[in-house]
Amino acid sequence: MTKIDLITGILGSGKTTFLMKYARHFIDKGENIAILENDFGAVNIDMMILQELKCDNCRLEMIAGGCDADCHRRRFKTQLISLGMQHFDRVLVEPSGIFDMDEFFDILHESPLDRWFEIGSVLTIVDSEMEEQLSEQMEYLLGSEAACCGKLILSKLGNIKNETAEQTAERVLSHVNSSLEAIRCDRRLTMCDIVAKDWESFADDDYKLFKNAGYRGSSYVKKFSPEDIQSSVHYFMHINIPQEKISPLIDRIMNDERCGIIFRIKGSLPLENGGWLKVNATREKTEISTVAEGQPVLIVIGDGISRERIDEYIMQLNTDKEYVSI
C-alpha cells in the first residue's frame, strides 16, 4: 500500500516551506512520490512555488478550487484514485489553510482508496511567531488540525530571539491546548508531541521521525465549515507594478486597519524584463524573491478584509487594465 501523509497548518504557518524540505528528502533518497495540492481557492500560488520539485520521481497535482464542499470532496477522491493506480512510494497532501480534517480521513476509508492507501503521518505546522490570540475561526482551525496530528512542528523558530527553543515550545503548546479545549477535544499535547528545531538542521533521523509520526483519531466539536471561513481569503489579479514599489505597497496594506486584520499576503508579480517575483509577507516581514514561473496575483488572508480599500492601494500603482479582485 502507498503511504499518504497530510501536511496541515493554518494560513501562513509555513507548511509549503516544510513540504518543500520534506519532499526533497524523499526525492534525494530516490523514492517515487506525488504531491497533491488540495485547495478550496480559485488560484493556487503554492503549486507554482512547488514547481522546482518537479522531476522524474516527483509528480505535482492539484485539485481545482472554486467549487462547493461536495464538489471539492468528489474531486479530491477522483485525484486520489488516479494517484493510487500509479503505485507511488509516498503521496504528500497539502490542503488549504482552511480545511475540514474529516474529509481526509473519511475519503481514505472509502473503496477503492482503502485498499491502495495507508495513512502515514499527519504533520501540523505551527508558526513560532503566532499571535497570542487569533480570531475565533483561526483558533478553531488550529485546534482541529492539532487534534489529529502525529507531530506538531514549529516553523520560523530562528526568528525568536528572546526565548529558548524549549520556552517557545511550551508557549505554543499552551496556546494549542487552549484551542483544543475550546473545541471540546480531550487531547492535550505535551513536549513529546512537538518538534522545536531549526529546519536547516533537519537530518535523516528527523525525517524518519516525521515519516513515522502517525496520527490521532481525536474527536472535537465542529464550530465552522470551510465555506464559513473562506471569506477571509481574497484574490487580486492582473497586477503589474514597478518592482521597487511592491514592498512599500504591501507595508501600507498591512498597516492600514481599514484594510482589515491581515495575516498574510502571498502571490507573484511580473518583472519588467521577464520572469516573476514571488511575494510572501506577514506582519513581521516581507520576503520577495525571483521565480521562473508565476501569474499576476496577490492573495490576501485575514479577518474583516476590506477588498475595496485594498483595491484603492493597488489601483494607484497598477498598469494592467484587466485588474480584478474577488
C-alpha positions as CSV (number, residue, x, y, z in Angstrom):
1,M,0.0,0.0,0.0
2,T,1.1,3.6,-0.6
3,K,1.7,5.7,2.4
4,I,-0.1,9.1,2.4
5,D,0.9,12.0,4.6
6,L,-1.2,15.1,5.3
7,I,0.7,18.4,5.9
8,T,-1.6,20.8,7.7
9,G,-1.3,24.3,9.1
10,I,-3.4,27.4,9.4
11,L,-3.0,30.2,6.9
12,G,0.6,31.5,6.7
13,S,2.1,28.9,9.1
14,G,4.8,27.8,6.7
15,K,3.5,24.4,5.6
16,T,4.6,24.8,1.9
17,T,8.1,25.6,3.0
18,F,8.1,22.5,5.2
19,L,6.6,20.4,2.3
20,M,9.5,21.5,0.1
21,K,12.0,20.2,2.5
22,Y,10.1,17.0,3.3
23,A,9.5,16.2,-0.4
24,R,13.2,16.9,-1.2
25,H,14.2,14.3,1.3
26,F,12.2,11.6,-0.5
27,I,13.5,12.8,-3.9
28,D,17.1,12.7,-2.7
29,K,16.5,9.1,-1.4
30,G,15.3,8.1,-4.9
31,E,11.7,7.5,-3.8
32,N,8.8,8.0,-6.3
33,I,6.4,10.5,-4.8
34,A,3.4,12.6,-5.7
35,I,2.4,15.9,-4.2
36,L,-1.3,16.8,-4.1
37,E,-2.3,20.4,-3.5
38,N,-5.8,20.3,-2.1
39,D,-7.1,23.8,-2.1
40,F,-10.5,25.4,-2.0
41,G,-9.2,28.6,-3.6
42,A,-9.6,29.6,-7.3
43,V,-5.8,30.4,-7.6
44,N,-3.1,28.2,-6.2
45,I,0.2,30.1,-5.6
46,D,1.7,27.3,-3.6
47,M,1.6,25.0,-6.7
48,M,3.8,27.5,-8.6
49,I,6.3,27.5,-5.7
50,L,6.5,23.7,-5.8
51,Q,7.4,23.6,-9.5
52,E,11.1,23.4,-8.7
53,L,10.5,19.9,-7.1
54,K,9.1,18.5,-10.4
55,C,11.3,15.8,-11.7
56,D,11.1,12.1,-12.9
57,N,10.3,10.8,-9.4
58,C,8.1,13.7,-8.2
59,R,4.7,14.4,-9.7
60,L,2.7,17.5,-8.9
61,E,-1.1,17.5,-8.9
62,M,-3.7,19.9,-7.7
63,I,-7.4,19.9,-7.1
64,A,-9.0,22.8,-8.9
65,G,-10.8,25.1,-6.5
66,G,-13.7,27.4,-6.8
67,C,-16.4,24.8,-6.0
68,D,-18.6,23.8,-3.1
69,A,-17.6,21.3,-0.4
70,D,-19.4,18.3,-2.0
71,C,-17.8,19.0,-5.4
72,H,-14.4,19.5,-3.8
73,R,-14.7,16.2,-2.0
74,R,-15.5,14.4,-5.3
75,R,-12.5,16.0,-7.0
76,F,-10.3,15.0,-4.1
77,K,-11.4,11.4,-4.3
78,T,-11.0,11.3,-8.0
79,Q,-7.5,12.7,-7.9
80,L,-6.5,10.1,-5.2
81,I,-7.9,7.3,-7.3
82,S,-5.7,8.4,-10.2
83,L,-2.6,8.6,-7.9
84,G,-3.5,5.3,-6.3
85,M,-3.4,3.5,-9.6
86,Q,0.2,4.6,-10.2
87,H,1.8,3.0,-7.2
88,F,3.8,5.8,-5.7
89,D,6.1,5.2,-2.7
90,R,4.5,8.1,-0.9
91,V,1.8,10.7,-1.5
92,L,2.0,14.1,0.3
93,V,-1.2,16.1,0.6
94,E,-1.0,19.8,1.4
95,P,-4.5,21.2,1.9
96,S,-5.6,24.8,2.1
97,G,-5.1,26.5,5.4
98,I,-8.9,26.2,5.5
99,F,-9.7,22.5,5.7
100,D,-12.1,20.0,7.2
101,M,-9.9,17.3,8.6
102,D,-12.7,14.7,8.4
103,E,-12.6,15.0,4.6
104,F,-9.1,13.4,4.5
105,F,-9.9,10.5,6.9
106,D,-13.4,9.8,5.5
107,I,-12.3,9.6,1.9
108,L,-9.4,7.3,2.7
109,H,-11.8,4.8,4.3
110,E,-13.9,4.6,1.1
111,S,-13.4,2.0,-1.6
112,P,-11.1,1.6,-3.5
113,L,-8.8,4.0,-1.7
114,D,-8.9,1.9,1.5
115,R,-7.1,-0.9,-0.5
116,W,-4.5,1.3,-2.0
117,F,-3.5,3.9,0.7
118,E,-2.4,3.7,4.2
119,I,-2.2,6.9,6.3
120,G,1.4,7.5,7.2
121,S,1.7,10.8,9.2
122,V,-0.4,13.9,9.9
123,L,2.0,16.7,10.5
124,T,0.8,20.1,11.7
125,I,3.0,23.2,11.1
126,V,2.6,26.0,13.7
127,D,4.2,29.4,13.4
128,S,6.5,30.1,16.4
129,E,5.6,33.8,15.9
130,M,1.9,33.1,16.1
131,E,-0.1,35.8,17.8
132,E,-1.2,35.3,21.4
133,Q,-4.9,35.4,20.3
134,L,-6.2,34.6,16.9
135,S,-9.7,35.1,15.5
136,E,-12.3,32.6,16.6
137,Q,-12.2,30.9,13.2
138,M,-8.4,30.6,13.2
139,E,-8.4,29.3,16.7
140,Y,-10.8,26.6,15.6
141,L,-8.7,25.6,12.7
142,L,-5.6,25.5,14.8
143,G,-7.3,23.2,17.3
144,S,-8.9,20.9,14.8
145,E,-5.6,20.3,13.0
146,A,-3.6,19.8,16.1
147,A,-6.2,17.3,17.4
148,C,-5.3,14.8,14.8
149,C,-1.6,15.4,14.3
150,G,1.2,12.9,14.9
151,K,3.7,15.7,15.4
152,L,3.4,19.4,15.8
153,I,6.3,21.1,14.0
154,L,7.3,24.7,14.9
155,S,8.2,27.0,12.0
156,K,10.3,30.2,12.0
157,L,12.0,29.2,15.2
158,G,15.1,31.1,14.2
159,N,13.1,34.4,14.3
160,I,12.5,34.1,18.1
161,K,15.3,35.9,19.9
162,N,14.0,36.3,23.5
163,E,13.2,32.7,24.3
164,T,14.9,29.3,24.2
165,A,13.5,26.7,21.8
166,E,12.0,24.9,24.9
167,Q,10.4,28.1,26.1
168,T,8.9,28.7,22.7
169,A,7.6,25.1,22.5
170,E,6.0,25.5,25.9
171,R,4.3,28.7,24.9
172,V,3.0,27.3,21.7
173,L,1.8,24.1,23.4
174,S,-0.2,26.2,25.9
175,H,-1.9,28.1,23.0
176,V,-2.6,24.9,21.1
177,N,-4.1,23.2,24.2
178,S,-6.3,26.2,24.8
179,S,-7.6,25.9,21.2
180,L,-8.2,22.1,21.8
181,E,-10.2,22.9,25.0
182,A,-12.3,25.5,23.1
183,I,-13.5,22.8,20.7
184,R,-14.1,20.3,23.5
185,C,-11.3,18.0,22.4
186,D,-10.0,15.7,25.2
187,R,-6.5,15.5,23.7
188,R,-3.7,17.7,25.2
189,L,-0.3,17.9,23.6
190,T,2.9,17.5,25.5
191,M,6.6,18.2,24.7
192,C,6.8,14.7,23.3
193,D,4.4,15.8,20.5
194,I,6.3,18.9,19.3
195,V,9.4,19.3,17.2
196,A,11.2,22.6,18.1
197,K,14.2,22.7,15.8
198,D,15.8,24.9,13.2
199,W,14.6,23.4,9.9
200,E,18.0,24.0,8.3
201,S,19.4,21.4,10.7
202,F,17.0,18.6,9.9
203,A,18.8,15.3,9.4
204,D,17.8,11.8,8.4
205,D,16.7,11.0,11.9
206,D,14.3,14.0,11.9
207,Y,12.7,12.9,8.6
208,K,12.4,9.3,9.9
209,L,10.5,10.8,12.8
210,F,8.2,12.7,10.5
211,K,7.6,9.6,8.3
212,N,6.6,7.5,11.3
213,A,4.7,10.1,13.3
214,G,1.3,8.6,12.6
215,Y,-1.9,10.4,13.6
216,R,-4.6,10.5,16.3
217,G,-8.3,9.9,15.8
218,S,-9.4,12.7,18.2
219,S,-13.0,14.0,18.3
220,Y,-14.0,17.6,18.7
221,V,-16.9,20.0,18.1
222,K,-17.1,21.4,14.6
223,K,-17.7,25.1,15.1
224,F,-17.2,26.1,11.4
225,S,-17.2,24.6,7.9
226,P,-14.6,25.5,5.3
227,E,-17.3,27.6,3.5
228,D,-17.8,29.7,6.6
229,I,-14.1,30.7,6.7
230,Q,-13.4,31.1,3.0
231,S,-14.4,34.7,3.1
232,S,-11.1,35.5,4.8
233,V,-9.2,34.9,1.5
234,H,-9.3,37.4,-1.3
235,Y,-7.6,37.4,-4.7
236,F,-6.3,40.5,-6.5
237,M,-5.4,39.5,-10.1
238,H,-3.8,41.1,-13.2
239,I,-1.3,43.3,-11.3
240,N,1.7,44.9,-12.9
241,I,3.6,47.5,-10.7
242,P,7.2,48.5,-10.6
243,Q,9.4,46.2,-8.5
244,E,10.6,48.9,-6.2
245,K,7.1,49.8,-5.2
246,I,5.9,46.3,-4.2
247,S,7.3,46.2,-0.7
248,P,6.1,49.7,0.2
249,L,2.6,48.8,-1.2
250,I,2.4,45.7,1.0
251,D,3.6,47.6,4.1
252,R,0.8,50.2,3.6
253,I,-1.9,47.5,3.2
254,M,-0.6,45.5,6.2
255,N,-0.5,48.6,8.4
256,D,-3.9,50.1,7.5
257,E,-6.5,48.9,9.9
258,R,-9.2,49.9,7.3
259,C,-7.9,47.0,5.1
260,G,-8.7,44.5,7.9
261,I,-6.7,42.3,10.1
262,I,-4.3,40.8,7.6
263,F,-2.3,37.7,8.5
264,R,-0.5,37.1,5.2
265,I,-0.1,38.4,1.6
266,K,1.3,36.0,-0.9
267,G,1.5,35.7,-4.7
268,S,3.6,36.5,-7.7
269,L,4.1,39.6,-9.9
270,P,5.8,40.1,-13.3
271,L,9.2,41.7,-13.8
272,E,9.6,44.3,-16.5
273,N,12.3,42.3,-18.3
274,G,10.5,38.9,-18.0
275,G,10.4,36.5,-15.1
276,W,8.5,36.7,-11.9
277,L,8.7,37.8,-8.3
278,K,7.4,35.6,-5.5
279,V,5.8,37.5,-2.7
280,N,5.4,36.1,0.8
281,A,4.6,38.7,3.5
282,T,3.4,38.6,7.1
283,R,3.0,41.4,9.6
284,E,6.6,40.6,10.8
285,K,8.4,40.7,7.4
286,T,8.1,40.7,3.7
287,E,10.1,38.3,1.5
288,I,10.4,38.9,-2.2
289,S,12.4,36.6,-4.5
290,T,12.6,35.7,-8.2
291,V,11.0,32.6,-9.6
292,A,10.8,31.1,-13.1
293,E,7.0,30.9,-13.4
294,G,4.1,32.8,-12.0
295,Q,0.8,34.6,-12.6
296,P,0.0,38.2,-11.7
297,V,-2.0,37.7,-8.4
298,L,-1.8,38.7,-4.8
299,I,-3.7,36.6,-2.2
300,V,-4.7,38.5,0.9
301,I,-5.5,36.4,4.0
302,G,-7.1,37.8,7.2
303,D,-10.2,38.8,9.1
304,G,-12.6,41.5,8.2
305,I,-10.7,42.3,4.9
306,S,-11.9,45.3,3.0
307,R,-11.4,44.4,-0.6
308,E,-12.4,47.9,-1.7
309,R,-9.8,49.6,0.5
310,I,-7.0,47.2,-0.8
311,D,-8.3,47.9,-4.4
312,E,-7.6,51.6,-3.8
313,Y,-4.0,51.0,-2.9
314,I,-3.3,48.6,-5.8
315,M,-5.0,50.7,-8.4
316,Q,-2.8,53.7,-7.6
317,L,0.2,51.8,-9.0
318,N,-1.2,49.1,-11.2
319,T,-0.8,49.5,-15.0
320,D,-2.7,46.3,-16.0
321,K,-6.1,47.4,-17.3
322,E,-7.6,43.9,-16.7
323,Y,-7.2,44.2,-13.0
324,V,-9.9,42.4,-11.0
325,S,-10.4,41.4,-7.4
326,I,-12.7,38.8,-5.8
